[in-house]
Amino acid sequence: MGSVRKFLHKSELPEREGHHSRLFVDLAENIHIHHREYRTVFSLDEYFEYVDILLKSTNDVRNYLEQNPSYEEGKYPTTLLIAGGKERQLKYLEHSVNPNHSVYYANDFAIELQDVFVTDEIHIHYRDFRIAMDRERFKVVANGFKESLEELDRFEKNETYIRESHTDRVINACEENTNSDSGTKQMGVESVDTRNIHSNWYSDILLDWHPEQDYVKQIIDRYQHKKSVAPILVSTESDGRHLIVDGHHRYYAACQLGLKHIDSIVLNLTFDETKNLREAEVLLKEFDKGTGYKYLMSDYFKSYTGYRLNRYYAKDFKSNMLRQSIFYRALRKVKRVVFGKRNMFKYFNEAHNNG
């Protein structure tokens, strides 16, 4: 959410053309996401990072809405940092050439008139982003930019505008941010000390258990290359320990690597209370194996369990609304007087002069 100092231009565009009502993903010479008249270009690695973040964020948003049924769009005056938390905003993209340099068209800017057989007549390329439109709509947009530039020139001649610092412009990648206590993990997932996690079946999992090593090596490879690894499910015992409900292979791999923490979904259930849950997980794994892992029902089970059984944001929206509403009502009034309605100063001056 921004804070408008001055409208440089404002007008209403003609309606979109009919073919700008689609959303689809196109694998061409690279990945294109077409959304209405917008197209974003990705390399494969950039695309998969993009959709992974969207998927995790979508789960977070759905979880938040499940726990906060009173949420209404447009009611909260600022950003709710629920999809990955504040640290997601401070984390660089990992699968581009550099964090600020995409693989395709990183610094290109071009406005093109297409050949007559192309769907849209005008293409505006801004880095790896493209807007496509016909000439009629382009003329409206171009005129808006022209008027905005002229208005900005006039504004800068008559007003003082010094860019202030902003924390979002100075980003320390989260790997370097050792002071943060918030994670970019999916909601309901927390980082748990491996020393506080135990197996109900093995007193020392590295010595007493002999799992399939090829599978363990695959998990170790994912950990080492910072790839996504599903969180384990753990119970909560009366003495504060956590017992593994699902995830012995992942925990074994983490211990082999000497990891101090592992992503976990902590259930508010004892190990005994998870008996039916564990039996259901075994059946789902057998189903996955028998169907060649076509349906991955056991993965869905873990995701759904984290979604339903963790209540980290219960009633959060109501408390946020209560805490913020008074402050932001006052802030909006100040903003309208100082920036939005400068003739208020004229009104006050006239009232003062008239006694």
KAQUIRA-V505133 format. One record per residue. N is the residue number from 1. RES is the residue in three letters. PSI is psi in whole degrees, 0 to 359 (NA if undefined). Layout:
N_RES_PSI + N_RES_PSI
This chain:
1_MET_128 + 2_GLY_186 + 3_SER_108 + 4_VAL_121 + 5_ARG_318 + 6_LYS_135 + 7_PHE_118 + 8_LEU_332 + 9_HIS_143 + 10_LYS_127 + 11_SER_172 + 12_GLU_129 + 13_LEU_156 + 14_PRO_154 + 15_GLU_151 + 16_ARG_153 + 17_GLU_160 + 18_GLY_322 + 19_HIS_352 + 20_HIS_39 + 21_SER_22 + 22_ARG_159 + 23_LEU_119 + 24_PHE_161 + 25_VAL_131 + 26_ASP_121 + 27_LEU_103 + 28_ALA_237 + 29_GLU_347 + 30_ASN_190 + 31_ILE_130 + 32_HIS_132 + 33_ILE_115 + 34_HIS_119 + 35_HIS_106 + 36_ARG_233 + 37_GLU_13 + 38_TYR_143 + 39_ARG_131 + 40_THR_137 + 41_VAL_133 + 42_PHE_152 + 43_SER_169 + 44_LEU_315 + 45_ASP_319 + 46_GLU_319 + 47_TYR_314 + 48_PHE_325 + 49_GLU_318 + 50_TYR_309 + 51_VAL_329 + 52_ASP_317 + 53_ILE_319 + 54_LEU_317 + 55_LEU_314 + 56_LYS_319 + 57_SER_322 + 58_THR_319 + 59_ASN_320 + 60_ASP_314 + 61_VAL_317 + 62_ARG_321 + 63_ASN_315 + 64_TYR_315 + 65_LEU_326 + 66_GLU_321 + 67_GLN_346 + 68_ASN_71 + 69_PRO_346 + 70_SER_355 + 71_TYR_135 + 72_GLU_138 + 73_GLU_139 + 74_GLY_358 + 75_LYS_328 + 76_TYR_131 + 77_PRO_354 + 78_THR_194 + 79_THR_134 + 80_LEU_109 + 81_LEU_78 + 82_ILE_334 + 83_ALA_84 + 84_GLY_349 + 85_GLY_182 + 86_LYS_327 + 87_GLU_333 + 88_ARG_325 + 89_GLN_339 + 90_LEU_11 + 91_LYS_128 + 92_TYR_154 + 93_LEU_145 + 94_GLU_340 + 95_HIS_21 + 96_SER_176 + 97_VAL_309 + 98_ASN_162 + 99_PRO_324 + 100_ASN_20 + 101_HIS_103 + 102_SER_165 + 103_VAL_317 + 104_TYR_129 + 105_TYR_47 + 106_ALA_323 + 107_ASN_21 + 108_ASP_142 + 109_PHE_125 + 110_ALA_147 + 111_ILE_123 + 112_GLU_140 + 113_LEU_119 + 114_GLN_167 + 115_ASP_161 + 116_VAL_341 + 117_PHE_357 + 118_VAL_145 + 119_THR_309 + 120_ASP_137 + 121_GLU_323 + 122_ILE_132 + 123_HIS_126 + 124_ILE_114 + 125_HIS_122 + 126_TYR_102 + 127_ARG_233 + 128_ASP_24 + 129_PHE_137 + 130_ARG_137 + 131_ILE_129 + 132_ALA_136 + 133_MET_170 + 134_ASP_176 + 135_ARG_324 + 136_GLU_312 + 137_ARG_325 + 138_PHE_319 + 139_LYS_322 + 140_VAL_315 + 141_VAL_314 + 142_ALA_320 + 143_ASN_324 + 144_GLY_319 + 145_PHE_318 + 146_LYS_312 + 147_GLU_323 + 148_SER_319 + 149_LEU_317 + 150_GLU_318 + 151_GLU_323 + 152_LEU_319 + 153_ASP_314 + 154_ARG_319 + 155_PHE_314 + 156_GLU_335 + 157_LYS_332 + 158_ASN_348 + 159_GLU_153 + 160_THR_125 + 161_TYR_100 + 162_ILE_121 + 163_ARG_126 + 164_GLU_158 + 165_SER_153 + 166_HIS_134 + 167_THR_330 + 168_ASP_344 + 169_ARG_338 + 170_VAL_100 + 171_ILE_123 + 172_ASN_121 + 173_ALA_143 + 174_CYS_337 + 175_GLU_333 + 176_GLU_351 + 177_ASN_88 + 178_THR_351 + 179_ASN_352 + 180_SER_139 + 181_ASP_10 + 182_SER_150 + 183_GLY_168 + 184_THR_17 + 185_LYS_159 + 186_GLN_142 + 187_MET_137 + 188_GLY_352 + 189_VAL_131 + 190_GLU_158 + 191_SER_118 + 192_VAL_138 + 193_ASP_123 + 194_THR_335 + 195_ARG_342 + 196_ASN_7 + 197_ILE_136 + 198_HIS_161 + 199_SER_141 + 200_ASN_342 + 201_TRP_335 + 202_TYR_126 + 203_SER_323 + 204_ASP_103 + 205_ILE_328 + 206_LEU_330 + 207_LEU_324 + 208_ASP_345 + 209_TRP_143 + 210_HIS_79 + 211_PRO_174 + 212_GLU_115 + 213_GLN_329 + 214_ASP_319 + 215_TYR_316 + 216_VAL_320 + 217_LYS_323 + 218_GLN_319 + 219_ILE_317 + 220_ILE_318 + 221_ASP_320 + 222_ARG_317 + 223_TYR_314 + 224_GLN_328 + 225_HIS_14 + 226_LYS_37 + 227_LYS_165 + 228_SER_131 + 229_VAL_129 + 230_ALA_142 + 231_PRO_153 + 232_ILE_159 + 233_LEU_130 + 234_VAL_153 + 235_SER_177 + 236_THR_113 + 237_GLU_165 + 238_SER_335 + 239_ASP_7 + 240_GLY_350 + 241_ARG_162 + 242_HIS_129 + 243_LEU_143 + 244_ILE_121 + 245_VAL_320 + 246_ASP_130 + 247_GLY_28 + 248_HIS_320 + 249_HIS_317 + 250_ARG_320 + 251_TYR_319 + 252_TYR_313 + 253_ALA_319 + 254_ALA_320 + 255_CYS_321 + 256_GLN_324 + 257_LEU_348 + 258_GLY_25 + 259_LEU_139 + 260_LYS_339 + 261_HIS_155 + 262_ILE_141 + 263_ASP_131 + 264_SER_148 + 265_ILE_111 + 266_VAL_113 + 267_LEU_143 + 268_ASN_52 + 269_LEU_147 + 270_THR_167 + 271_PHE_318 + 272_ASP_324 + 273_GLU_348 + 274_THR_12 + 275_LYS_307 + 276_ASN_326 + 277_LEU_316 + 278_ARG_321 + 279_GLU_321 + 280_ALA_321 + 281_GLU_319 + 282_VAL_316 + 283_LEU_320 + 284_LEU_321 + 285_LYS_320 + 286_GLU_322 + 287_PHE_315 + 288_ASP_315 + 289_LYS_318 + 290_GLY_337 + 291_THR_19 + 292_GLY_29 + 293_TYR_33 + 294_LYS_324 + 295_TYR_338 + 296_LEU_48 + 297_MET_330 + 298_SER_328 + 299_ASP_317 + 300_TYR_321 + 301_PHE_314 + 302_LYS_317 + 303_SER_316 + 304_TYR_323 + 305_THR_314 + 306_GLY_325 + 307_TYR_319 + 308_ARG_327 + 309_LEU_351 + 310_ASN_132 + 311_ARG_50 + 312_TYR_337 + 313_TYR_24 + 314_ALA_130 + 315_LYS_20 + 316_ASP_320 + 317_PHE_317 + 318_LYS_317 + 319_SER_322 + 320_ASN_318 + 321_MET_317 + 322_LEU_319 + 323_ARG_324 + 324_GLN_336 + 325_SER_316 + 326_ILE_314 + 327_PHE_313 + 328_TYR_332 + 329_ARG_317 + 330_ALA_319 + 331_LEU_319 + 332_ARG_321 + 333_LYS_317 + 334_VAL_316 + 335_LYS_317 + 336_ARG_322 + 337_VAL_314 + 338_VAL_317 + 339_PHE_319 + 340_GLY_329 + 341_LYS_74 + 342_ARG_341 + 343_ASN_350 + 344_MET_324 + 345_PHE_319 + 346_LYS_319 + 347_TYR_314 + 348_PHE_320 + 349_ASN_317 + 350_GLU_319 + 351_ALA_321 + 352_HIS_316 + 353_ASN_329 + 354_ASN_4 + 355_GLY_NA
